[in-house]
Amino acid sequence: MYKKTGKSKVVEKEEQVMSVAANLERPCTILESIIQSCKEVKNMREGKTPKRSLNDLFANIEKWSKEEER
């Protein structure tokens, strides 16, 4: 049975365009990103890579934003 969502065709078209744009900008799929993150966490727990904290993340974000301003 068909259920009307109440969305107009303009809204649906905009959502489709945004979805396509997001896929073009994304370097990998969401699944690939999650798998990579899980591998990184596993390596941190096994001591193969150094553990990182939330403060490290914020420091890196600040550093990256300053580098992009140049």
PQR file of N, CA, C, O and H, with PARSE charges and radii, in Angstrom:
ATOM      1  N   MET A   1       0.845  -1.173   0.000 -0.4000 1.5000
ATOM      2  CA  MET A   1       0.000   0.000   0.000 -0.0000 2.0000
ATOM      3  C   MET A   1       0.893   1.239   0.000  0.5500 1.7000
ATOM      4  O   MET A   1       1.891   1.290   0.719 -0.5500 1.4000
ATOM      5  N   TYR A   2       0.538   2.219  -0.794 -0.4000 1.5000
ATOM      6  CA  TYR A   2       1.300   3.449  -0.928 -0.0000 2.0000
ATOM      7  C   TYR A   2       0.927   4.406   0.185  0.5500 1.7000
ATOM      8  O   TYR A   2      -0.253   4.646   0.440 -0.5500 1.4000
ATOM      9  H   TYR A   2      -0.273   2.178  -1.378  0.4000 1.0000
ATOM     10  N   LYS A   3       1.934   4.950   0.846 -0.4000 1.5000
ATOM     11  CA  LYS A   3       1.707   5.903   1.925 -0.0000 2.0000
ATOM     12  C   LYS A   3       2.289   7.246   1.515  0.5500 1.7000
ATOM     13  O   LYS A   3       3.473   7.333   1.190 -0.5500 1.4000
ATOM     14  H   LYS A   3       2.893   4.755   0.639  0.4000 1.0000
ATOM     15  N   LYS A   4       1.491   8.269   1.526 -0.4000 1.5000
ATOM     16  CA  LYS A   4       1.949   9.595   1.129 -0.0000 2.0000
ATOM     17  C   LYS A   4       2.776  10.202   2.259  0.5500 1.7000
ATOM     18  O   LYS A   4       2.347  10.231   3.412 -0.5500 1.4000
ATOM     19  H   LYS A   4       0.530   8.198   1.790  0.4000 1.0000
ATOM     20  N   THR A   5       3.968  10.686   1.910 -0.4000 1.5000
ATOM     21  CA  THR A   5       4.858  11.231   2.924 -0.0000 2.0000
ATOM     22  C   THR A   5       4.655  12.716   3.141  0.5500 1.7000
ATOM     23  O   THR A   5       5.071  13.254   4.167 -0.5500 1.4000
ATOM     24  H   THR A   5       4.317  10.662   0.974  0.4000 1.0000
ATOM     25  N   GLY A   6       4.023  13.386   2.194 -0.4000 1.5000
ATOM     26  CA  GLY A   6       3.791  14.812   2.342 -0.0000 2.0000
ATOM     27  C   GLY A   6       4.943  15.660   1.820  0.5500 1.7000
ATOM     28  O   GLY A   6       4.883  16.887   1.910 -0.5500 1.4000
ATOM     29  H   GLY A   6       3.685  12.949   1.360  0.4000 1.0000
ATOM     30  N   LYS A   7       5.982  15.049   1.280 -0.4000 1.5000
ATOM     31  CA  LYS A   7       7.109  15.796   0.727 -0.0000 2.0000
ATOM     32  C   LYS A   7       6.778  16.209  -0.701  0.5500 1.7000
ATOM     33  O   LYS A   7       6.170  15.456  -1.462 -0.5500 1.4000
ATOM     34  H   LYS A   7       6.030  14.052   1.206  0.4000 1.0000
ATOM     35  N   SER A   8       7.189  17.406  -1.037 -0.4000 1.5000
ATOM     36  CA  SER A   8       6.976  17.852  -2.403 -0.0000 2.0000
ATOM     37  C   SER A   8       8.089  17.311  -3.289  0.5500 1.7000
ATOM     38  O   SER A   8       9.126  16.857  -2.806 -0.5500 1.4000
ATOM     39  H   SER A   8       7.683  18.018  -0.419  0.4000 1.0000
ATOM     40  N   LYS A   9       7.853  17.371  -4.587 -0.4000 1.5000
ATOM     41  CA  LYS A   9       8.863  16.894  -5.530 -0.0000 2.0000
ATOM     42  C   LYS A   9      10.107  17.763  -5.477  0.5500 1.7000
ATOM     43  O   LYS A   9      11.207  17.270  -5.728 -0.5500 1.4000
ATOM     44  H   LYS A   9       7.010  17.741  -4.979  0.4000 1.0000
ATOM     45  N   VAL A  10       9.964  19.043  -5.157 -0.4000 1.5000
ATOM     46  CA  VAL A  10      11.114  19.946  -5.057 -0.0000 2.0000
ATOM     47  C   VAL A  10      12.006  19.523  -3.899  0.5500 1.7000
ATOM     48  O   VAL A  10      13.229  19.482  -4.036 -0.5500 1.4000
ATOM     49  H   VAL A  10       9.070  19.444  -4.953  0.4000 1.0000
ATOM     50  N   VAL A  11      11.398  19.207  -2.759 -0.4000 1.5000
ATOM     51  CA  VAL A  11      12.166  18.771  -1.589 -0.0000 2.0000
ATOM     52  C   VAL A  11      12.867  17.457  -1.891  0.5500 1.7000
ATOM     53  O   VAL A  11      14.033  17.286  -1.534 -0.5500 1.4000
ATOM     54  H   VAL A  11      10.405  19.240  -2.648  0.4000 1.0000
ATOM     55  N   GLU A  12      12.181  16.527  -2.540 -0.4000 1.5000
ATOM     56  CA  GLU A  12      12.785  15.242  -2.875 -0.0000 2.0000
ATOM     57  C   GLU A  12      13.965  15.433  -3.819  0.5500 1.7000
ATOM     58  O   GLU A  12      14.987  14.761  -3.677 -0.5500 1.4000
ATOM     59  H   GLU A  12      11.234  16.666  -2.830  0.4000 1.0000
ATOM     60  N   LYS A  13      13.834  16.339  -4.780 -0.4000 1.5000
ATOM     61  CA  LYS A  13      14.915  16.601  -5.728 -0.0000 2.0000
ATOM     62  C   LYS A  13      16.118  17.217  -5.007  0.5500 1.7000
ATOM     63  O   LYS A  13      17.259  16.846  -5.282 -0.5500 1.4000
ATOM     64  H   LYS A  13      13.004  16.885  -4.896  0.4000 1.0000
ATOM     65  N   GLU A  14      15.870  18.159  -4.083 -0.4000 1.5000
ATOM     66  CA  GLU A  14      16.954  18.771  -3.317 -0.0000 2.0000
ATOM     67  C   GLU A  14      17.689  17.734  -2.473  0.5500 1.7000
ATOM     68  O   GLU A  14      18.917  17.758  -2.390 -0.5500 1.4000
ATOM     69  H   GLU A  14      14.944  18.461  -3.859  0.4000 1.0000
ATOM     70  N   GLU A  15      16.941  16.824  -1.848 -0.4000 1.5000
ATOM     71  CA  GLU A  15      17.554  15.767  -1.054 -0.0000 2.0000
ATOM     72  C   GLU A  15      18.411  14.857  -1.924  0.5500 1.7000
ATOM     73  O   GLU A  15      19.484  14.424  -1.504 -0.5500 1.4000
ATOM     74  H   GLU A  15      15.943  16.805  -1.916  0.4000 1.0000
ATOM     75  N   GLN A  16      17.945  14.567  -3.126 -0.4000 1.5000
ATOM     76  CA  GLN A  16      18.706  13.720  -4.037 -0.0000 2.0000
ATOM     77  C   GLN A  16      19.999  14.420  -4.455  0.5500 1.7000
ATOM     78  O   GLN A  16      21.053  13.786  -4.500 -0.5500 1.4000
ATOM     79  H   GLN A  16      17.073  14.919  -3.468  0.4000 1.0000
ATOM     80  N   VAL A  17      19.934  15.705  -4.758 -0.4000 1.5000
ATOM     81  CA  VAL A  17      21.118  16.466  -5.146 -0.0000 2.0000
ATOM     82  C   VAL A  17      22.112  16.522  -3.994  0.5500 1.7000
ATOM     83  O   VAL A  17      23.315  16.368  -4.207 -0.5500 1.4000
ATOM     84  H   VAL A  17      19.078  16.221  -4.721  0.4000 1.0000
ATOM     85  N   MET A  18      21.618  16.743  -2.765 -0.4000 1.5000
ATOM     86  CA  MET A  18      22.500  16.793  -1.597 -0.0000 2.0000
ATOM     87  C   MET A  18      23.164  15.442  -1.377  0.5500 1.7000
ATOM     88  O   MET A  18      24.339  15.378  -1.015 -0.5500 1.4000
ATOM     89  H   MET A  18      20.641  16.869  -2.592  0.4000 1.0000
ATOM     90  N   SER A  19      22.425  14.367  -1.591 -0.4000 1.5000
ATOM     91  CA  SER A  19      22.977  13.025  -1.407 -0.0000 2.0000
ATOM     92  C   SER A  19      24.087  12.763  -2.416  0.5500 1.7000
ATOM     93  O   SER A  19      25.129  12.210  -2.065 -0.5500 1.4000
ATOM     94  H   SER A  19      21.471  14.419  -1.885  0.4000 1.0000
ATOM     95  N   VAL A  20      23.870  13.154  -3.653 -0.4000 1.5000
ATOM     96  CA  VAL A  20      24.882  12.965  -4.688 -0.0000 2.0000
ATOM     97  C   VAL A  20      26.121  13.792  -4.362  0.5500 1.7000
ATOM     98  O   VAL A  20      27.245  13.310  -4.507 -0.5500 1.4000
ATOM     99  H   VAL A  20      23.023  13.603  -3.937  0.4000 1.0000
ATOM    100  N   ALA A  21      25.924  15.038  -3.921 -0.4000 1.5000
ATOM    101  CA  ALA A  21      27.055  15.904  -3.569 -0.0000 2.0000
ATOM    102  C   ALA A  21      27.844  15.315  -2.407  0.5500 1.7000
ATOM    103  O   ALA A  21      29.074  15.352  -2.413 -0.5500 1.4000
ATOM    104  H   ALA A  21      25.011  15.430  -3.802  0.4000 1.0000
ATOM    105  N   ALA A  22      27.160  14.779  -1.423 -0.4000 1.5000
ATOM    106  CA  ALA A  22      27.838  14.179  -0.274 -0.0000 2.0000
ATOM    107  C   ALA A  22      28.662  12.975  -0.711  0.5500 1.7000
ATOM    108  O   ALA A  22      29.768  12.773  -0.209 -0.5500 1.4000
ATOM    109  H   ALA A  22      26.161  14.749  -1.418  0.4000 1.0000
ATOM    110  N   ASN A  23      28.151  12.184  -1.627 -0.4000 1.5000
ATOM    111  CA  ASN A  23      28.891  11.018  -2.113 -0.0000 2.0000
ATOM    112  C   ASN A  23      30.129  11.429  -2.900  0.5500 1.7000
ATOM    113  O   ASN A  23      31.140  10.727  -2.863 -0.5500 1.4000
ATOM    114  H   ASN A  23      27.253  12.348  -2.035  0.4000 1.0000
ATOM    115  N   LEU A  24      30.069  12.546  -3.608 -0.4000 1.5000
ATOM    116  CA  LEU A  24      31.222  13.011  -4.370 -0.0000 2.0000
ATOM    117  C   LEU A  24      32.329  13.518  -3.452  0.5500 1.7000
ATOM    118  O   LEU A  24      33.510  13.361  -3.764 -0.5500 1.4000
ATOM    119  H   LEU A  24      29.247  13.116  -3.638  0.4000 1.0000
ATOM    120  N   GLU A  25      31.962  14.122  -2.328 -0.4000 1.5000
ATOM    121  CA  GLU A  25      32.934  14.678  -1.402 -0.0000 2.0000
ATOM    122  C   GLU A  25      33.533  13.621  -0.485  0.5500 1.7000
ATOM    123  O   GLU A  25      34.646  13.797   0.011 -0.5500 1.4000
ATOM    124  H   GLU A  25      31.003  14.249  -2.075  0.4000 1.0000
ATOM    125  N   ARG A  26      32.830  12.552  -0.257 -0.4000 1.5000
ATOM    126  CA  ARG A  26      33.259  11.520   0.681 -0.0000 2.0000
ATOM    127  C   ARG A  26      34.365  10.671   0.061  0.5500 1.7000
ATOM    128  O   ARG A  26      34.159  10.090  -1.005 -0.5500 1.4000
ATOM    129  H   ARG A  26      31.926  12.409  -0.660  0.4000 1.0000
ATOM    130  N   PRO A  27      35.534  10.582   0.701 -0.5600 1.5000
ATOM    131  CA  PRO A  27      36.631   9.807   0.131  0.2800 2.0000
ATOM    132  C   PRO A  27      36.414   8.293   0.199  0.5500 1.7000
ATOM    133  O   PRO A  27      37.025   7.538  -0.558 -0.5500 1.4000
ATOM    134  N   CYS A  28      35.550   7.859   1.103 -0.4000 1.5000
ATOM    135  CA  CYS A  28      35.239   6.439   1.206 -0.0000 2.0000
ATOM    136  C   CYS A  28      33.791   6.304   1.675  0.5500 1.7000
ATOM    137  O   CYS A  28      33.154   7.287   2.051 -0.5500 1.4000
ATOM    138  H   CYS A  28      35.053   8.472   1.718  0.4000 1.0000
ATOM    139  N   THR A  29      33.290   5.090   1.647 -0.4000 1.5000
ATOM    140  CA  THR A  29      31.914   4.875   2.076 -0.0000 2.0000
ATOM    141  C   THR A  29      31.840   4.901   3.604  0.5500 1.7000
ATOM    142  O   THR A  29      32.859   4.815   4.289 -0.5500 1.4000
ATOM    143  H   THR A  29      33.808   4.291   1.341  0.4000 1.0000
ATOM    144  N   ILE A  30      30.654   5.018   4.109 -0.4000 1.5000
ATOM    145  CA  ILE A  30      30.458   5.027   5.558 -0.0000 2.0000
ATOM    146  C   ILE A  30      30.922   3.692   6.147  0.5500 1.7000
ATOM    147  O   ILE A  30      31.556   3.662   7.202 -0.5500 1.4000
ATOM    148  H   ILE A  30      29.826   5.088   3.553  0.4000 1.0000
ATOM    149  N   LEU A  31      30.606   2.603   5.469 -0.4000 1.5000
ATOM    150  CA  LEU A  31      31.021   1.279   5.939 -0.0000 2.0000
ATOM    151  C   LEU A  31      32.540   1.180   6.017  0.5500 1.7000
ATOM    152  O   LEU A  31      33.080   0.678   7.003 -0.5500 1.4000
ATOM    153  H   LEU A  31      30.091   2.627   4.612  0.4000 1.0000
ATOM    154  N   GLU A  32      33.232   1.655   4.984 -0.4000 1.5000
ATOM    155  CA  GLU A  32      34.693   1.604   4.988 -0.0000 2.0000
ATOM    156  C   GLU A  32      35.268   2.447   6.132  0.5500 1.7000
ATOM    157  O   GLU A  32      36.256   2.064   6.758 -0.5500 1.4000
ATOM    158  H   GLU A  32      32.793   2.063   4.183  0.4000 1.0000
ATOM    159  N   SER A  33      34.649   3.581   6.394 -0.4000 1.5000
ATOM    160  CA  SER A  33      35.102   4.453   7.476 -0.0000 2.0000
ATOM    161  C   SER A  33      34.936   3.774   8.836  0.5500 1.7000
ATOM    162  O   SER A  33      35.824   3.850   9.685 -0.5500 1.4000
ATOM    163  H   SER A  33      33.846   3.892   5.885  0.4000 1.0000
ATOM    164  N   ILE A  34      33.805   3.117   9.037 -0.4000 1.5000
ATOM    165  CA  ILE A  34      33.548   2.425  10.302 -0.0000 2.0000
ATOM    166  C   ILE A  34      34.529   1.275  10.490  0.5500 1.7000
ATOM    167  O   ILE A  34      35.052   1.073  11.586 -0.5500 1.4000
ATOM    168  H   ILE A  34      33.083   3.056   8.348  0.4000 1.0000
ATOM    169  N   ILE A  35      34.779   0.523   9.422 -0.4000 1.5000
ATOM    170  CA  ILE A  35      35.728  -0.599   9.505 -0.0000 2.0000
ATOM    171  C   ILE A  35      37.113  -0.082   9.853  0.5500 1.7000
ATOM    172  O   ILE A  35      37.797  -0.670  10.692 -0.5500 1.4000
ATOM    173  H   ILE A  35      34.354   0.687   8.532  0.4000 1.0000
ATOM    174  N   GLN A  36      37.542   1.016   9.219 -0.4000 1.5000
ATOM    175  CA  GLN A  36      38.857   1.589   9.510 -0.0000 2.0000
ATOM    176  C   GLN A  36      38.935   2.047  10.967  0.5500 1.7000
ATOM    177  O   GLN A  36      39.948   1.829  11.631 -0.5500 1.4000
ATOM    178  H   GLN A  36      36.986   1.493   8.538  0.4000 1.0000
ATOM    179  N   SER A  37      37.871   2.680  11.467 -0.4000 1.5000
ATOM    180  CA  SER A  37      37.846   3.132  12.863 -0.0000 2.0000
ATOM    181  C   SER A  37      37.956   1.953  13.826  0.5500 1.7000
ATOM    182  O   SER A  37      38.668   2.028  14.827 -0.5500 1.4000
ATOM    183  H   SER A  37      37.047   2.857  10.928  0.4000 1.0000
ATOM    184  N   CYS A  38      37.256   0.875  13.524 -0.4000 1.5000
ATOM    185  CA  CYS A  38      37.320  -0.319  14.378 -0.0000 2.0000
ATOM    186  C   CYS A  38      38.727  -0.912  14.395  0.5500 1.7000
ATOM    187  O   CYS A  38      39.213  -1.356  15.435 -0.5500 1.4000
ATOM    188  H   CYS A  38      36.678   0.814  12.710  0.4000 1.0000
ATOM    189  N   LYS A  39      39.377  -0.913  13.222 -0.4000 1.5000
ATOM    190  CA  LYS A  39      40.754  -1.415  13.163 -0.0000 2.0000
ATOM    191  C   LYS A  39      41.687  -0.541  13.995  0.5500 1.7000
ATOM    192  O   LYS A  39      42.572  -1.051  14.683 -0.5500 1.4000
ATOM    193  H   LYS A  39      38.982  -0.552  12.377  0.4000 1.0000
ATOM    194  N   GLU A  40      41.490   0.777  13.933 -0.4000 1.5000
ATOM    195  CA  GLU A  40      42.323   1.689  14.719 -0.0000 2.0000
ATOM    196  C   GLU A  40      42.137   1.460  16.218  0.5500 1.7000
ATOM    197  O   GLU A  40      43.113   1.445  16.968 -0.5500 1.4000
ATOM    198  H   GLU A  40      40.771   1.192  13.374  0.4000 1.0000
ATOM    199  N   VAL A  41      40.894   1.282  16.655 -0.4000 1.5000
ATOM    200  CA  VAL A  41      40.617   1.036  18.071 -0.0000 2.0000
ATOM    201  C   VAL A  41      41.252  -0.286  18.506  0.5500 1.7000
ATOM    202  O   VAL A  41      41.850  -0.370  19.579 -0.5500 1.4000
ATOM    203  H   VAL A  41      40.102   1.295  16.045  0.4000 1.0000
ATOM    204  N   LYS A  42      41.121  -1.311  17.673 -0.4000 1.5000
ATOM    205  CA  LYS A  42      41.711  -2.615  17.984 -0.0000 2.0000
ATOM    206  C   LYS A  42      43.227  -2.486  18.147  0.5500 1.7000
ATOM    207  O   LYS A  42      43.802  -3.029  19.090 -0.5500 1.4000
ATOM    208  H   LYS A  42      40.635  -1.243  16.801  0.4000 1.0000
ATOM    209  N   ASN A  43      43.868  -1.767  17.224 -0.4000 1.5000
ATOM    210  CA  ASN A  43      45.317  -1.573  17.310 -0.0000 2.0000
ATOM    211  C   ASN A  43      45.707  -0.791  18.562  0.5500 1.7000
ATOM    212  O   ASN A  43      46.743  -1.074  19.164 -0.5500 1.4000
ATOM    213  H   ASN A  43      43.401  -1.326  16.458  0.4000 1.0000
ATOM    214  N   MET A  44      44.907   0.171  18.958 -0.4000 1.5000
ATOM    215  CA  MET A  44      45.181   0.929  20.187 -0.0000 2.0000
ATOM    216  C   MET A  44      45.074   0.021  21.404  0.5500 1.7000
ATOM    217  O   MET A  44      45.906   0.092  22.309 -0.5500 1.4000
ATOM    218  H   MET A  44      44.065   0.401  18.469  0.4000 1.0000
ATOM    219  N   ARG A  45      44.066  -0.824  21.429 -0.4000 1.5000
ATOM    220  CA  ARG A  45      43.873  -1.725  22.569 -0.0000 2.0000
ATOM    221  C   ARG A  45      44.988  -2.759  22.663  0.5500 1.7000
ATOM    222  O   ARG A  45      45.357  -3.188  23.757 -0.5500 1.4000
ATOM    223  H   ARG A  45      43.390  -0.882  20.694  0.4000 1.0000
ATOM    224  N   GLU A  46      45.523  -3.159  21.506 -0.4000 1.5000
ATOM    225  CA  GLU A  46      46.609  -4.139  21.488 -0.0000 2.0000
ATOM    226  C   GLU A  46      47.972  -3.481  21.689  0.5500 1.7000
ATOM    227  O   GLU A  46      48.988  -4.171  21.768 -0.5500 1.4000
ATOM    228  H   GLU A  46      45.223  -2.811  20.618  0.4000 1.0000
ATOM    229  N   GLY A  47      47.998  -2.152  21.771 -0.4000 1.5000
ATOM    230  CA  GLY A  47      49.245  -1.433  21.994 -0.0000 2.0000
ATOM    231  C   GLY A  47      50.091  -1.235  20.746  0.5500 1.7000
ATOM    232  O   GLY A  47      51.254  -0.844  20.842 -0.5500 1.4000
ATOM    233  H   GLY A  47      47.173  -1.592  21.707  0.4000 1.0000
ATOM    234  N   LYS A  48      49.523  -1.499  19.583 -0.4000 1.5000
ATOM    235  CA  LYS A  48      50.268  -1.344  18.329 -0.0000 2.0000
ATOM    236  C   LYS A  48      50.362   0.123  17.905  0.5500 1.7000
ATOM    237  O   LYS A  48      51.306   0.511  17.216 -0.5500 1.4000
ATOM    238  H   LYS A  48      48.578  -1.817  19.505  0.4000 1.0000
ATOM    239  N   THR A  49      49.404   0.923  18.307 -0.4000 1.5000
ATOM    240  CA  THR A  49      49.442   2.358  18.036 -0.0000 2.0000
ATOM    241  C   THR A  49      49.169   3.085  19.347  0.5500 1.7000
ATOM    242  O   THR A  49      48.487   2.552  20.223 -0.5500 1.4000
ATOM    243  H   THR A  49      48.637   0.608  18.867  0.4000 1.0000
ATOM    244  N   PRO A  50      49.699   4.297  19.486 -0.5600 1.5000
ATOM    245  CA  PRO A  50      49.461   5.027  20.738  0.2800 2.0000
ATOM    246  C   PRO A  50      47.996   5.422  20.890  0.5500 1.7000
ATOM    247  O   PRO A  50      47.314   5.735  19.914 -0.5500 1.4000
ATOM    248  N   LYS A  51      47.532   5.400  22.131 -0.4000 1.5000
ATOM    249  CA  LYS A  51      46.150   5.800  22.402 -0.0000 2.0000
ATOM    250  C   LYS A  51      46.025   7.302  22.249  0.5500 1.7000
ATOM    251  O   LYS A  51      46.956   8.049  22.548 -0.5500 1.4000
ATOM    252  H   LYS A  51      48.085   5.146  22.924  0.4000 1.0000
ATOM    253  N   ARG A  52      44.867   7.738  21.781 -0.4000 1.5000
ATOM    254  CA  ARG A  52      44.594   9.157  21.608 -0.0000 2.0000
ATOM    255  C   ARG A  52      43.382   9.532  22.437  0.5500 1.7000
ATOM    256  O   ARG A  52      42.453   8.741  22.599 -0.5500 1.4000
ATOM    257  H   ARG A  52      44.110   7.131  21.537  0.4000 1.0000
ATOM    258  N   SER A  53      43.403  10.741  22.955 -0.4000 1.5000
ATOM    259  CA  SER A  53      42.289  11.204  23.771 -0.0000 2.0000
ATOM    260  C   SER A  53      41.487  12.242  22.995  0.5500 1.7000
ATOM    261  O   SER A  53      41.879  12.664  21.908 -0.5500 1.4000
ATOM    262  H   SER A  53      44.158  11.384  22.823  0.4000 1.0000
ATOM    263  N   LEU A  54      40.382  12.636  23.560 -0.4000 1.5000
ATOM    264  CA  LEU A  54      39.549  13.667  22.955 -0.0000 2.0000
ATOM    265  C   LEU A  54      40.304  14.992  22.896  0.5500 1.7000
ATOM    266  O   LEU A  54      40.148  15.756  21.944 -0.5500 1.4000
ATOM    267  H   LEU A  54      40.064  12.293  24.444  0.4000 1.0000
ATOM    268  N   ASN A  55      41.114  15.263  23.903 -0.4000 1.5000
ATOM    269  CA  ASN A  55      41.926  16.485  23.897 -0.0000 2.0000
ATOM    270  C   ASN A  55      42.925  16.474  22.746  0.5500 1.7000
ATOM    271  O   ASN A  55      43.191  17.515  22.145 -0.5500 1.4000
ATOM    272  H   ASN A  55      41.241  14.642  24.677  0.4000 1.0000
ATOM    273  N   ASP A  56      43.479  15.304  22.434 -0.4000 1.5000
ATOM    274  CA  ASP A  56      44.376  15.185  21.285 -0.0000 2.0000
ATOM    275  C   ASP A  56      43.639  15.525  19.991  0.5500 1.7000
ATOM    276  O   ASP A  56      44.176  16.209  19.120 -0.5500 1.4000
ATOM    277  H   ASP A  56      43.263  14.459  22.922  0.4000 1.0000
ATOM    278  N   LEU A  57      42.419  15.045  19.877 -0.4000 1.5000
ATOM    279  CA  LEU A  57      41.616  15.324  18.697 -0.0000 2.0000
ATOM    280  C   LEU A  57      41.385  16.820  18.537  0.5500 1.7000
ATOM    281  O   LEU A  57      41.554  17.365  17.446 -0.5500 1.4000
ATOM    282  H   LEU A  57      41.983  14.489  20.585  0.4000 1.0000
ATOM    283  N   PHE A  58      40.995  17.490  19.632 -0.4000 1.5000
ATOM    284  CA  PHE A  58      40.744  18.927  19.557 -0.0000 2.0000
ATOM    285  C   PHE A  58      42.018  19.693  19.202  0.5500 1.7000
ATOM    286  O   PHE A  58      41.971  20.663  18.445 -0.5500 1.4000
ATOM    287  H   PHE A  58      40.858  17.047  20.518  0.4000 1.0000
ATOM    288  N   ALA A  59      43.141  19.262  19.743 -0.4000 1.5000
ATOM    289  CA  ALA A  59      44.413  19.914  19.425 -0.0000 2.0000
ATOM    290  C   ALA A  59      44.744  19.745  17.941  0.5500 1.7000
ATOM    291  O   ALA A  59      45.208  20.683  17.293 -0.5500 1.4000
ATOM    292  H   ALA A  59      43.179  18.474  20.358  0.4000 1.0000
ATOM    293  N   ASN A  60      44.508  18.562  17.417 -0.4000 1.5000
ATOM    294  CA  ASN A  60      44.761  18.320  15.995 -0.0000 2.0000
ATOM    295  C   ASN A  60      43.829  19.150  15.115  0.5500 1.7000
ATOM    296  O   ASN A  60      44.252  19.675  14.086 -0.5500 1.4000
ATOM    297  H   ASN A  60      44.131  17.800  17.944  0.4000 1.0000
ATOM    298  N   ILE A  61      42.581  19.269  15.509 -0.4000 1.5000
ATOM    299  CA  ILE A  61      41.628  20.070  14.732 -0.0000 2.0000
ATOM    300  C   ILE A  61      42.085  21.523  14.684  0.5500 1.7000
ATOM    301  O   ILE A  61      42.042  22.153  13.627 -0.5500 1.4000
ATOM    302  H   ILE A  61      42.237  18.842  16.345  0.4000 1.0000
ATOM    303  N   GLU A  62      42.517  22.054  15.811 -0.4000 1.5000
ATOM    304  CA  GLU A  62      43.019  23.431  15.834 -0.0000 2.0000
ATOM    305  C   GLU A  62      44.241  23.571  14.935  0.5500 1.7000
ATOM    306  O   GLU A  62      44.364  24.543  14.190 -0.5500 1.4000
ATOM    307  H   GLU A  62      42.552  21.543  16.670  0.4000 1.0000
ATOM    308  N   LYS A  63      45.142  22.599  15.009 -0.4000 1.5000
ATOM    309  CA  LYS A  63      46.361  22.619  14.194 -0.0000 2.0000
ATOM    310  C   LYS A  63      46.002  22.581  12.704  0.5500 1.7000
ATOM    311  O   LYS A  63      46.553  23.346  11.912 -0.5500 1.4000
ATOM    312  H   LYS A  63      45.042  21.810  15.615  0.4000 1.0000
ATOM    313  N   TRP A  64      45.091  21.701  12.328 -0.4000 1.5000
ATOM    314  CA  TRP A  64      44.702  21.577  10.924 -0.0000 2.0000
ATOM    315  C   TRP A  64      44.023  22.844  10.415  0.5500 1.7000
ATOM    316  O   TRP A  64      44.258  23.264   9.282 -0.5500 1.4000
ATOM    317  H   TRP A  64      44.643  21.080  12.971  0.4000 1.0000
ATOM    318  N   SER A  65      43.181  23.452  11.249 -0.4000 1.5000
ATOM    319  CA  SER A  65      42.496  24.668  10.808 -0.0000 2.0000
ATOM    320  C   SER A  65      43.485  25.810  10.607  0.5500 1.7000
ATOM    321  O   SER A  65      43.323  26.616   9.690 -0.5500 1.4000
ATOM    322  H   SER A  65      42.990  23.111  12.170  0.4000 1.0000
ATOM    323  N   LYS A  66      44.513  25.885  11.462 -0.4000 1.5000
ATOM    324  CA  LYS A  66      45.535  26.924  11.305 -0.0000 2.0000
ATOM    325  C   LYS A  66      46.350  26.688  10.028  0.5500 1.7000
ATOM    326  O   LYS A  66      46.712  27.643   9.340 -0.5500 1.4000
ATOM    327  H   LYS A  66      44.644  25.231  12.206  0.4000 1.0000
ATOM    328  N   GLU A  67      46.635  25.433   9.711 -0.4000 1.5000
ATOM    329  CA  GLU A  67      47.394  25.098   8.504 -0.0000 2.0000
ATOM    330  C   GLU A  67      46.609  25.448   7.243  0.5500 1.7000
ATOM    331  O   GLU A  67      47.187  25.881   6.246 -0.5500 1.4000
ATOM    332  H   GLU A  67      46.340  24.658  10.269  0.4000 1.0000
ATOM    333  N   GLU A  68      45.270  25.257   7.291 -0.4000 1.5000
ATOM    334  CA  GLU A  68      44.445  25.556   6.118 -0.0000 2.0000
ATOM    335  C   GLU A  68      44.314  27.050   5.890  0.5500 1.7000
ATOM    336  O   GLU A  68      44.085  27.480   4.759 -0.5500 1.4000
ATOM    337  H   GLU A  68      44.800  24.906   8.101  0.4000 1.0000
ATOM    338  N   GLU A  69      44.454  27.853   6.940 -0.4000 1.5000
ATOM    339  CA  GLU A  69      44.348  29.302   6.802 -0.0000 2.0000
ATOM    340  C   GLU A  69      45.523  29.888   6.035  0.5500 1.7000
ATOM    341  O   GLU A  69      45.407  30.964   5.447 -0.5500 1.4000
ATOM    342  H   GLU A  69      44.640  27.503   7.859  0.4000 1.0000
ATOM    343  N   ARG A  70      46.647  29.195   6.035 -0.4000 1.5000
ATOM    344  CA  ARG A  70      47.845  29.697   5.375 -0.0000 2.0000
ATOM    345  C   ARG A  70      47.742  29.646   3.900  0.5500 1.7000
ATOM    346  O   ARG A  70      48.677  30.036   3.202 -0.5500 1.4000
ATOM    347  H   ARG A  70      46.742  28.322   6.513  0.4000 1.0000
TER
END
